[in-house]
Amino acid sequence: MPSKYTIGNSPIGRRIRNKSNSVSGFAQVEREIGRVQSVPSLVGRSRQLPNGTLHLPPKAQAGGESVCSAWRLSVSKDADSGIWSYSVKLGLLNDVRSSAFDTETDTYQEDIVVVGDVQVGLKVALKAPVNASGYVMPGSDPTFEDGPDTLTFVAEEFSDYQFVDLNLPNTTTPDGVAVIPIGKITYDTENQSYNVAQQRLKCNVNGIYTPVNGYVLYESVI
């Protein structure tokens, strides 16, 4: 009969090995919590940047349509002014609706000011809890109100989803910012038009900050 250690049912404390292990005890705890987490992760791949770990949701499958319309990115051109704008359909992060969404249309719309490919992201204000030594821990500070005003949108010249504002909490700095990629808009130079090339964020999601893995997205249960 397999041991509890191999089937993952042993207490987390039993799975931590502090002696002669190059991985810190805190990192081991976070890793083991992740191993027993039953919620499926939406993270397709990650990139370690100087100011934090950026997790990219999986690309939409070619030739298929998502059953979710949340966070759907679209572009349009005003017939009178000729100005192009992008829109994001209503989506929830941790069951929170951004105050940037229009209350009547359930969309966020903004003019495109970049002449070229554009990356659109959801900017999330964060405040991590700290331990007795003053170092950040996974989760959110219980005194921090992660309400509608903490979720905003950014659109920048495309840089492989390396957003300028990404600056996660770290070491003894609990305040930070995560930027979740929503999608990519490409610019057609010949026709001087914009098109949605990638849809990264799909469906309502939950997110959690962790010092080791950065800001991680999970499927919403609603």
ZANUPA-741247 format. One record per residue: residue number from 1; residue in three letters; x, y, z of N, C-alpha, C in turn. Coordinates in Angstrom, 3 decimals. Atoms other than C-alpha are relative to their C-alpha. Layout:
<rs>
R,num,residu,nu,nv,nw,cau,cav,caw,cu,cv,cw
R,NUM,ALA,X,Y,Z,X,Y,Z,X,Y,Z
...
</rs>
This chain:
<rs>
R,num,residu,nu,nv,nw,cau,cav,caw,cu,cv,cw
R,1,MET,0.862,-1.197,0.000,0.000,0.000,0.000,0.891,1.237,0.000
R,2,PRO,-0.849,-1.175,0.049,1.479,3.403,-0.923,-0.055,0.782,1.297
R,3,SER,-0.046,-0.791,-1.223,2.560,5.669,1.896,-0.794,1.280,-0.175
R,4,LYS,0.724,-1.254,0.063,0.711,8.851,2.773,0.835,1.067,-0.692
R,5,TYR,-0.852,-1.010,0.610,3.707,10.832,1.601,-0.101,-0.038,-1.519
R,6,THR,0.019,0.113,1.463,3.539,9.497,-1.947,-1.364,0.306,-0.586
R,7,ILE,1.334,-0.289,0.545,-0.228,9.926,-2.305,-0.482,1.398,0.392
R,8,GLY,0.321,-1.397,-0.279,-0.212,13.462,-0.907,-0.987,0.222,1.109
R,9,ASN,0.961,-0.174,-1.080,-2.419,12.868,2.131,0.648,0.218,1.361
R,10,SER,-0.661,-0.225,-1.279,0.195,13.413,4.801,-0.109,1.468,0.376
R,11,PRO,0.003,-1.402,-0.411,0.143,16.601,6.900,1.149,0.740,-0.673
R,12,ILE,-1.023,-0.760,0.706,2.080,19.381,5.176,1.296,0.057,0.804
R,13,GLY,-1.192,-0.062,-0.836,4.445,19.631,8.136,0.884,-1.226,-0.128
R,14,ARG,-0.766,1.227,0.139,5.496,16.003,7.620,0.781,-0.023,-1.298
R,15,ARG,-0.608,0.029,1.314,6.466,16.779,4.028,1.177,0.966,-0.121
R,16,ILE,-1.075,-0.977,0.055,8.890,19.598,4.835,1.293,-0.610,0.521
R,17,ARG,-1.317,0.495,-0.389,12.565,18.678,5.006,0.934,1.191,0.170
R,18,ASN,-0.825,-1.174,-0.254,14.641,21.396,6.670,1.498,-0.291,-0.024
R,19,LYS,-1.410,0.316,-0.087,17.932,19.593,7.093,0.578,-0.262,-1.380
R,20,SER,-0.751,0.205,1.237,20.422,19.649,4.247,-0.852,0.228,-1.245
R,21,ASN,0.844,-0.327,1.143,17.903,21.252,1.898,0.256,1.451,-0.369
R,22,SER,-0.331,-1.351,0.445,18.830,24.283,-0.191,-1.232,0.893,-0.119
R,23,VAL,1.234,-0.765,0.104,15.167,25.337,-0.440,-0.440,0.439,1.390
R,24,SER,0.391,-0.504,-1.306,14.003,27.563,2.423,-1.273,-0.673,0.480
R,25,GLY,1.197,0.609,-0.564,11.356,26.263,4.793,-1.252,0.682,-0.478
R,26,PHE,1.169,-0.735,0.457,8.968,29.034,3.726,-0.357,-0.385,-1.428
R,27,ALA,0.251,0.373,1.392,9.377,28.168,0.047,-0.566,-1.405,-0.088
R,28,GLN,0.506,1.366,0.002,8.811,24.494,0.832,-1.462,-0.043,0.405
R,29,VAL,1.392,-0.043,-0.446,5.579,25.316,2.674,-0.901,0.445,-1.139
R,30,GLU,0.817,-0.496,1.100,4.259,27.331,-0.260,-0.102,-1.026,-1.124
R,31,ARG,-0.002,1.010,1.053,5.270,24.605,-2.702,-0.940,-1.140,0.345
R,32,GLU,0.852,1.118,-0.405,3.495,21.906,-0.702,-1.470,0.403,0.012
R,33,ILE,1.384,-0.465,0.061,0.356,24.037,-0.387,-0.491,-0.067,-1.433
R,34,GLY,0.359,0.068,1.404,0.362,24.305,-4.163,-0.253,-1.413,-0.464
R,35,ARG,0.159,1.397,0.424,0.684,20.522,-4.500,-1.340,-0.575,0.428
R,36,VAL,1.282,0.544,-0.474,-2.494,19.911,-2.504,-1.173,0.902,-0.389
R,37,GLN,1.061,-0.902,0.459,-4.440,22.782,-4.098,-0.814,-0.708,-1.083
R,38,SER,0.836,0.753,0.927,-7.399,21.189,-5.884,-0.565,0.865,-1.124
R,39,VAL,0.559,-0.872,1.023,-8.428,24.272,-7.893,0.943,0.036,-1.192
R,40,PRO,-0.883,0.031,1.170,-7.104,24.026,-11.483,0.559,1.370,-0.324
R,41,SER,-0.648,-1.256,0.330,-4.595,26.732,-12.339,-0.237,0.356,-1.455
R,42,LEU,0.164,-0.473,1.368,-5.147,28.863,-15.429,1.337,0.430,-0.602
R,43,VAL,-1.285,-0.488,0.460,-1.452,29.663,-15.739,0.539,-0.894,-1.100
R,44,GLY,-0.548,0.768,1.112,-0.122,28.574,-19.117,1.507,-0.031,0.039
R,45,ARG,-1.443,-0.086,-0.132,3.435,29.771,-18.630,0.322,1.239,0.810
R,46,SER,-0.374,-1.151,-0.805,5.354,32.284,-16.567,1.344,0.538,-0.469
R,47,ARG,-1.266,-0.629,0.359,8.194,34.710,-17.069,0.505,0.772,1.202
R,48,GLN,-0.570,-0.703,-1.124,10.513,35.953,-14.349,0.551,1.334,-0.471
R,49,LEU,-0.438,-1.335,0.345,10.909,39.713,-14.690,0.687,0.645,1.201
R,50,PRO,-0.703,-0.657,-1.118,13.049,42.088,-12.601,-0.921,0.469,1.109
R,51,ASN,0.930,-0.528,-1.000,9.945,43.415,-10.845,-1.130,-0.957,0.337
R,52,GLY,0.998,0.990,-0.407,8.017,40.170,-10.331,-0.202,-1.078,-1.037
R,53,THR,0.304,1.105,0.908,6.823,36.931,-11.873,-1.322,0.265,-0.704
R,54,LEU,1.198,-0.230,0.791,4.332,37.401,-14.695,-0.531,-1.331,-0.491
R,55,HIS,0.640,1.233,0.441,1.915,34.504,-15.252,-0.929,0.308,-1.160
R,56,LEU,0.821,-0.192,1.184,0.275,34.242,-18.663,-1.065,-1.079,-0.070
R,57,PRO,1.043,1.008,0.230,-3.113,32.542,-18.999,0.222,-0.673,-1.347
R,58,PRO,-0.204,0.717,1.264,-3.160,29.926,-21.791,-0.612,0.743,-1.173
R,59,LYS,0.562,-0.586,1.204,-3.753,31.063,-25.355,-1.315,-0.707,-0.341
R,60,ALA,1.244,0.609,0.471,-7.221,30.497,-26.790,0.320,-1.002,-1.092
R,61,GLN,-0.225,1.019,1.010,-7.387,27.364,-28.920,-0.380,0.512,-1.384
R,62,ALA,0.253,-0.447,1.364,-7.162,28.069,-32.631,-1.257,-0.659,-0.542
R,63,GLY,1.203,0.530,0.626,-10.472,27.679,-34.429,-1.129,-0.275,0.965
R,64,GLY,1.060,0.258,-0.969,-12.473,27.468,-31.206,-0.429,1.262,0.702
R,65,GLU,0.515,-1.157,-0.700,-14.626,29.944,-29.331,-0.157,-0.331,1.481
R,66,SER,0.166,0.192,-1.433,-14.576,30.362,-25.585,-1.478,0.100,0.356
R,67,VAL,1.391,-0.057,-0.435,-17.892,29.701,-23.858,-0.220,1.200,0.909
R,68,CYS,0.090,-1.153,-0.891,-17.119,32.695,-21.619,0.177,1.288,-0.792
R,69,SER,-0.164,-1.305,0.621,-17.566,36.291,-22.694,0.710,0.983,0.915
R,70,ALA,-0.678,-0.883,-0.939,-15.943,37.760,-19.573,1.383,0.369,-0.500
R,71,TRP,-1.307,-0.556,0.382,-12.900,39.962,-20.305,0.220,0.013,-1.511
R,72,ARG,-0.202,0.076,1.444,-13.502,39.632,-24.069,0.435,1.358,-0.545
R,73,LEU,-0.599,-1.202,0.565,-11.392,42.160,-25.929,-0.509,0.215,-1.417
R,74,SER,0.463,-0.326,1.353,-12.697,43.945,-29.036,0.488,1.398,-0.359
R,75,VAL,-0.398,-1.326,0.469,-11.830,46.981,-31.163,-1.090,0.549,-0.917
R,76,SER,0.990,-0.643,0.863,-13.974,49.492,-33.049,0.516,1.365,-0.427
R,77,LYS,-0.390,-1.304,0.537,-13.627,52.652,-35.128,-1.216,0.898,-0.060
R,78,ASP,1.104,-0.957,0.030,-15.820,55.688,-34.647,-0.188,0.511,-1.426
R,79,ALA,0.276,-0.358,1.388,-17.497,56.450,-37.974,0.198,1.488,-0.268
R,80,ASP,-0.110,-1.450,0.197,-17.417,60.228,-37.440,1.418,0.514,0.200
R,81,SER,-1.336,-0.525,-0.323,-14.047,60.867,-35.801,1.125,-0.818,-0.608
R,82,GLY,-1.046,0.871,0.515,-12.155,57.909,-37.250,0.939,-0.515,1.069
R,83,ILE,-0.848,0.427,-1.117,-10.700,57.209,-33.803,-0.299,-1.452,0.355
R,84,TRP,0.133,1.399,-0.412,-10.062,53.584,-32.855,-0.003,-0.099,1.523
R,85,SER,0.041,0.252,-1.445,-10.878,52.300,-29.379,-0.058,-1.499,0.245
R,86,TYR,0.123,1.402,-0.394,-10.700,49.009,-27.527,-1.020,-0.106,1.128
R,87,SER,0.986,0.240,-1.048,-13.355,47.514,-25.268,0.279,-1.327,0.684
R,88,VAL,-0.130,1.230,-0.782,-13.261,44.892,-22.520,-1.352,-0.313,0.607
R,89,LYS,1.293,0.422,-0.541,-16.405,42.946,-21.639,0.134,-0.298,1.490
R,90,LEU,0.006,0.183,-1.448,-17.349,42.672,-17.969,0.568,-1.344,0.425
R,91,GLY,-0.547,1.196,-0.615,-15.313,40.169,-15.962,0.258,0.257,1.471
R,92,LEU,-0.218,-0.120,-1.444,-14.731,39.479,-12.273,1.334,-0.610,0.395
R,93,LEU,-1.197,0.544,-0.625,-11.523,38.975,-10.314,-0.276,-0.107,1.492
R,94,ASN,0.330,0.232,-1.414,-12.070,37.416,-6.881,-1.398,0.535,0.321
R,95,ASP,1.393,-0.423,-0.137,-15.799,38.177,-7.377,-0.155,1.520,0.087
R,96,VAL,0.043,-1.462,-0.047,-14.966,41.901,-7.600,-0.116,0.559,-1.416
R,97,ARG,0.201,-0.687,1.282,-16.173,44.101,-10.472,0.723,1.336,0.036
R,98,SER,-0.722,-1.274,0.060,-13.907,46.974,-11.496,-0.974,1.152,-0.181
R,99,SER,0.847,-1.183,0.143,-15.466,50.413,-11.133,0.175,0.654,-1.365
R,100,ALA,-0.221,-0.558,1.336,-14.061,51.166,-14.601,-1.052,-0.482,-1.007
R,101,PHE,1.036,0.497,0.912,-16.828,49.088,-16.225,-1.221,0.912,0.028
R,102,ASP,1.211,-0.802,0.098,-19.789,51.091,-17.477,-1.173,-0.782,0.597
R,103,THR,1.084,0.693,-0.702,-22.837,50.271,-15.363,-1.156,-0.370,-0.925
R,104,GLU,1.089,0.294,0.928,-25.194,50.274,-18.362,0.400,-1.017,-1.063
R,105,THR,-0.433,0.889,1.085,-23.147,48.506,-21.048,0.816,-1.186,0.485
R,106,ASP,-0.855,1.057,-0.560,-21.046,46.289,-18.734,1.282,-0.182,-0.820
R,107,THR,-1.259,0.036,0.738,-17.963,47.164,-20.766,0.884,1.160,0.442
R,108,TYR,-0.942,-1.110,-0.171,-14.837,49.269,-20.424,0.504,0.368,-1.381
R,109,GLN,-0.434,-0.451,1.313,-13.922,51.370,-23.456,0.971,1.154,0.127
R,110,GLU,-1.021,-1.040,-0.025,-10.869,53.526,-24.130,0.588,0.159,-1.395
R,111,ASP,-0.628,-0.246,1.292,-9.298,55.176,-27.172,1.387,-0.638,-0.050
R,112,ILE,-1.341,0.552,0.203,-6.182,53.508,-28.598,0.924,1.152,-0.393
R,113,VAL,-0.902,-1.127,0.243,-3.320,56.024,-28.436,1.349,-0.455,-0.546
R,114,VAL,-1.257,0.541,0.511,-0.484,53.719,-29.538,-0.166,-0.342,-1.475
R,115,VAL,0.003,0.369,1.417,0.248,53.514,-33.261,0.923,-1.204,-0.149
R,116,GLY,-0.765,1.236,0.015,1.361,49.890,-33.344,-0.716,-1.058,0.807
R,117,ASP,0.606,1.087,-0.771,0.703,46.618,-31.557,-0.159,0.416,1.463
R,118,VAL,0.355,-0.438,-1.351,-0.924,47.051,-28.153,-0.236,-1.206,0.893
R,119,GLN,0.313,1.015,-1.007,-0.989,44.900,-25.002,-0.941,0.622,1.027
R,120,VAL,1.011,-0.481,-0.939,-4.027,45.297,-22.732,0.033,-0.884,1.241
R,121,GLY,-0.061,0.774,-1.233,-3.955,44.251,-19.085,-0.883,0.554,1.088
R,122,LEU,0.757,-0.397,-1.191,-5.876,44.369,-15.823,0.998,0.274,1.118
R,123,LYS,-0.929,-0.419,-1.052,-3.918,46.291,-13.199,-0.651,-0.204,1.369
R,124,VAL,0.577,0.387,-1.288,-4.463,44.952,-9.676,0.881,0.513,1.134
R,125,ALA,-0.732,-0.482,-1.168,-3.407,46.799,-6.525,0.028,-1.094,1.066
R,126,LEU,-0.178,1.074,-0.972,-2.038,44.432,-3.856,0.599,0.528,1.302
R,127,LYS,-0.669,-0.230,-1.286,-1.076,44.497,-0.205,0.104,-1.352,0.696
R,128,ALA,-0.203,1.325,-0.584,0.438,41.291,1.159,0.089,0.081,1.519
R,129,PRO,-0.197,0.045,-1.453,0.309,40.264,4.819,1.481,-0.197,0.309
R,130,VAL,-1.397,0.176,-0.406,3.591,40.250,6.731,0.055,-0.818,1.275
R,131,ASN,-0.160,0.791,-1.226,4.901,37.910,9.399,0.636,0.843,1.096
R,132,ALA,-0.537,-0.717,-1.155,6.372,38.839,12.781,1.341,0.653,-0.297
R,133,SER,-1.306,-0.560,0.373,9.738,39.520,11.133,-0.115,1.094,-1.047
R,134,GLY,0.206,-1.056,0.965,8.190,41.925,8.643,0.104,-0.416,-1.445
R,135,TYR,-0.114,0.490,1.365,8.477,39.696,5.563,-1.376,-0.383,-0.554
R,136,VAL,1.300,0.250,0.610,5.612,39.284,3.098,-0.325,-1.488,-0.018
R,137,MET,0.504,1.360,0.011,3.476,36.143,3.132,-1.065,-0.128,-1.093
R,138,PRO,1.036,0.172,1.028,0.968,34.614,0.658,-1.340,0.590,0.439
R,139,GLY,1.337,-0.483,-0.303,-2.490,36.140,0.421,-0.110,1.508,-0.067
R,140,SER,0.260,-1.432,-0.018,-3.833,39.618,1.108,-0.138,0.472,1.436
R,141,ASP,0.116,-0.592,-1.319,-3.558,41.860,4.155,-1.490,0.145,0.337
R,142,PRO,1.424,-0.057,-0.351,-6.910,41.539,6.003,-0.535,1.420,0.123
R,143,THR,0.453,-1.391,-0.113,-7.018,45.333,6.424,-0.102,0.677,-1.364
R,144,PHE,0.005,-0.584,1.338,-6.686,45.900,2.668,-1.333,-0.272,-0.680
R,145,GLU,1.290,0.141,0.675,-9.959,46.536,0.837,0.229,-0.121,-1.502
R,146,ASP,-0.213,0.228,1.432,-9.586,44.931,-2.595,-1.325,0.186,-0.741
R,147,GLY,1.295,-0.317,0.587,-12.654,46.680,-3.939,0.090,0.412,-1.451
R,148,PRO,0.078,-0.347,1.425,-13.749,47.970,-7.369,1.066,0.989,-0.465
R,149,ASP,-0.967,-1.022,0.403,-11.290,50.885,-7.355,1.433,-0.523,-0.062
R,150,THR,-1.354,0.563,0.053,-8.271,48.565,-7.030,0.261,-0.734,-1.313
R,151,LEU,-0.134,0.662,1.300,-8.889,47.112,-10.523,-0.146,1.026,-1.120
R,152,THR,0.023,-0.954,1.105,-7.992,49.325,-13.499,0.594,-0.651,-1.249
R,153,PHE,-0.484,0.556,1.270,-6.966,48.831,-17.126,1.184,0.798,-0.523
R,154,VAL,-1.144,-0.650,0.619,-3.725,49.568,-18.932,0.142,-0.509,-1.431
R,155,ALA,-0.262,0.354,1.395,-2.892,49.589,-22.641,1.331,0.639,-0.387
R,156,GLU,-1.342,-0.471,0.311,0.718,49.864,-23.768,0.469,-0.575,-1.336
R,157,GLU,-0.638,0.591,1.173,2.897,49.271,-26.796,0.404,-1.428,0.334
R,158,PHE,-0.227,1.415,-0.297,3.275,45.496,-27.071,1.467,-0.288,0.308
R,159,SER,-1.340,0.385,-0.432,6.313,44.143,-25.220,-0.057,-1.392,0.610
R,160,ASP,0.127,1.386,-0.451,5.486,40.428,-24.882,-0.570,-0.079,1.407
R,161,TYR,0.714,-0.046,-1.279,3.226,41.257,-21.914,0.897,0.345,1.188
R,162,GLN,-0.823,-0.523,-1.093,6.027,42.819,-19.886,-0.497,1.420,0.305
R,163,PHE,0.648,-1.276,-0.289,3.918,45.588,-18.388,0.878,0.889,0.879
R,164,VAL,-0.820,-0.972,-0.717,5.525,48.748,-17.048,-0.340,0.019,1.485
R,165,ASP,0.435,-0.174,-1.389,3.458,48.851,-13.849,0.150,-1.245,0.877
R,166,LEU,-0.132,1.220,-0.802,4.094,45.252,-12.766,1.086,0.177,1.052
R,167,ASN,-0.953,-0.184,-1.097,5.763,45.532,-9.360,-0.575,-0.677,1.245
R,168,LEU,0.616,0.786,-1.068,4.763,42.760,-6.951,0.616,0.293,1.363
R,169,PRO,-0.589,-0.074,-1.337,5.202,42.869,-3.174,1.218,-0.920,0.076
R,170,ASN,-1.179,0.864,-0.153,8.564,41.446,-2.130,0.720,0.300,1.305
R,171,THR,-0.768,-0.049,-1.261,10.694,40.802,0.950,-0.782,0.749,1.076
R,172,THR,0.674,-0.747,-1.063,9.623,43.565,3.399,-0.882,1.112,-0.557
R,173,THR,0.878,-1.002,0.627,7.573,45.628,0.924,-1.341,-0.632,-0.336
R,174,PRO,1.285,0.690,0.201,3.912,44.534,1.214,-0.848,0.576,-1.123
R,175,ASP,0.827,-0.631,1.028,2.431,47.008,-1.282,0.585,-0.263,-1.386
R,176,GLY,-0.477,0.264,1.351,2.621,46.216,-4.982,-1.129,0.004,-1.010
R,177,VAL,0.957,-0.007,1.102,0.898,45.895,-8.336,0.229,-1.226,-0.874
R,178,ALA,-0.045,1.072,0.990,0.098,42.882,-10.513,-0.717,0.496,-1.251
R,179,VAL,0.699,-0.321,1.239,-0.888,43.240,-14.172,-0.283,-1.314,-0.723
R,180,ILE,0.420,1.244,0.636,-2.872,40.368,-15.681,-0.228,0.249,-1.486
R,181,PRO,0.213,-0.198,1.437,-2.637,40.094,-19.496,-1.428,-0.341,-0.420
R,182,ILE,1.323,0.249,0.557,-6.043,40.415,-21.164,0.111,-0.425,-1.453
R,183,GLY,-0.155,0.376,1.395,-4.946,40.299,-24.771,0.894,0.948,-0.771
R,184,LYS,-0.864,-0.764,0.892,-3.035,41.714,-27.714,-0.800,0.513,-1.192
R,185,ILE,0.604,-0.628,1.166,-4.196,44.118,-30.427,1.115,0.315,-0.987
R,186,THR,-1.018,-0.267,1.012,-2.226,44.290,-33.670,-0.433,1.137,-0.923
R,187,TYR,0.252,-1.138,0.892,-1.908,47.264,-36.010,0.384,-0.368,-1.426
R,188,ASP,-0.224,0.255,1.417,-2.231,46.822,-39.770,0.453,1.314,-0.641
R,189,THR,-0.558,-1.242,0.532,0.070,49.454,-41.245,-0.609,0.371,-1.345
R,190,GLU,0.508,-0.266,1.342,-1.241,49.104,-44.789,-1.408,0.577,0.030
R,191,ASN,1.398,-0.442,-0.074,-4.905,49.522,-43.858,-0.259,0.985,1.134
R,192,GLN,0.120,-0.900,-1.148,-4.236,51.647,-40.753,-1.201,-0.386,0.875
R,193,SER,1.101,0.529,-0.806,-6.555,49.459,-38.719,0.546,-0.893,1.104
R,194,TYR,-0.375,0.839,-1.142,-6.493,47.438,-35.493,-0.859,-1.263,0.023
R,195,ASN,0.733,1.266,-0.148,-7.486,43.823,-34.826,0.461,-0.697,1.273
R,196,VAL,-0.359,0.799,-1.177,-7.578,41.587,-31.751,0.732,-1.248,-0.485
R,197,ALA,-0.819,1.131,0.440,-4.783,39.049,-32.222,0.039,-1.119,1.031
R,198,GLN,-0.040,1.007,-1.062,-4.772,37.252,-28.855,-0.978,0.370,1.097
R,199,GLN,0.863,-0.162,-1.165,-7.310,36.773,-26.069,0.599,-0.856,1.096
R,200,ARG,-0.677,0.738,-1.061,-5.408,35.804,-22.918,-0.916,-0.328,1.177
R,201,LEU,0.826,0.188,-1.191,-7.841,36.290,-20.070,-1.413,-0.358,-0.431
R,202,LYS,1.335,0.479,0.349,-11.093,34.329,-20.324,-0.720,-0.456,1.265
R,203,CYS,0.848,0.412,-1.119,-13.918,33.777,-17.846,0.395,0.717,1.288
R,204,ASN,-0.272,-0.579,-1.303,-14.136,35.038,-14.285,1.087,-0.812,0.697
R,205,VAL,-1.158,0.665,-0.598,-11.017,34.252,-12.293,0.199,0.438,1.444
R,206,ASN,-0.479,-0.355,-1.326,-9.576,34.231,-8.797,1.506,0.144,-0.087
R,207,GLY,-1.439,-0.189,-0.004,-6.068,35.412,-8.043,0.532,0.092,1.411
R,208,ILE,-0.627,-0.070,-1.313,-3.675,35.128,-5.128,1.477,0.320,-0.151
R,209,TYR,-1.426,-0.335,0.013,-0.273,36.645,-4.416,0.771,-0.990,0.867
R,210,THR,-0.889,0.860,-0.768,2.508,34.312,-3.300,1.434,0.486,-0.218
R,211,PRO,-1.373,-0.492,0.147,6.126,35.367,-2.623,0.852,-0.843,-0.948
R,212,VAL,-0.820,0.878,0.834,7.552,32.350,-4.472,-0.493,-0.037,-1.435
R,213,ASN,0.554,0.191,1.341,5.203,32.008,-7.460,-0.586,1.260,-0.623
R,214,GLY,0.556,-1.226,0.546,4.129,35.625,-7.952,-1.508,0.046,0.147
R,215,TYR,1.459,-0.092,-0.033,0.476,36.401,-8.739,-0.571,-1.104,-0.881
R,216,VAL,0.470,1.196,0.678,-1.330,33.205,-9.699,-1.515,0.059,-0.175
R,217,LEU,1.430,0.010,0.307,-4.733,32.866,-11.391,-0.578,-1.396,0.106
R,218,TYR,0.729,1.258,-0.067,-7.287,30.131,-10.743,-1.405,0.204,-0.551
R,219,GLU,1.374,-0.073,0.471,-10.667,29.328,-12.208,-0.934,0.436,1.119
R,220,SER,1.016,-0.396,-0.952,-13.601,30.960,-10.499,-1.020,-1.126,0.128
R,221,VAL,0.977,1.070,-0.221,-16.138,28.605,-8.943,-1.406,0.438,-0.350
R,222,ILE,1.364,-0.470,0.319,-19.088,30.803,-9.946,-0.190,0.045,-1.512
</rs>
